[in-house]
């Protein structure tokens, strides 16, 4: 009996690997959300000032790690889909790994959504993602400064116009006397 060994194309194997990677990332993010939810619940029951000790003794988490998990829950899990017309957060962020999800917390949620929609975040390394976020934030800050300068110019123009109006009013009063 002859055994036929099927040799599959490398592209098919790569597609399977990438699907497993996406599934794993989604699973890790979902589990991180659940851990964050549980940490939020636990934090309400732990006496004030004991949180760090409780984390170390019971979960082997640093406060920083626990804070990140709780933020992941609050930003990506809590009310993940509020209605049919809103973006499903798990659909939008579900293929990210935990480190990418944490890095994206540097952006406000409305900017975060737009950033994920307009960038291939899944394929970015953490350093690439952080660099891109930094560039976006710097660009936003530059736009704010530009608007402030423009508003400053408009405010000075308005102040000058007010002074001229006041001077004309004074001249008109003097002329009436």
Secondary structure, DSSP 8 states (H G I E B T S, - for coil): ---------HHHHHHHHHHHHHHHHHHHHHHHHHHHHHHHHHHHHS-TT-HHHHHHHHT---HHHHHHHHHHIIIIITTS--STTS--HHHHHTTS-HHHHHHHTTS-HHHHHHHHHHS-GGG--HHHHHHHHHHHHHHHHHHHHHHHHHHHHHHHHHHHHHHHHHHHHHHHHHHH-
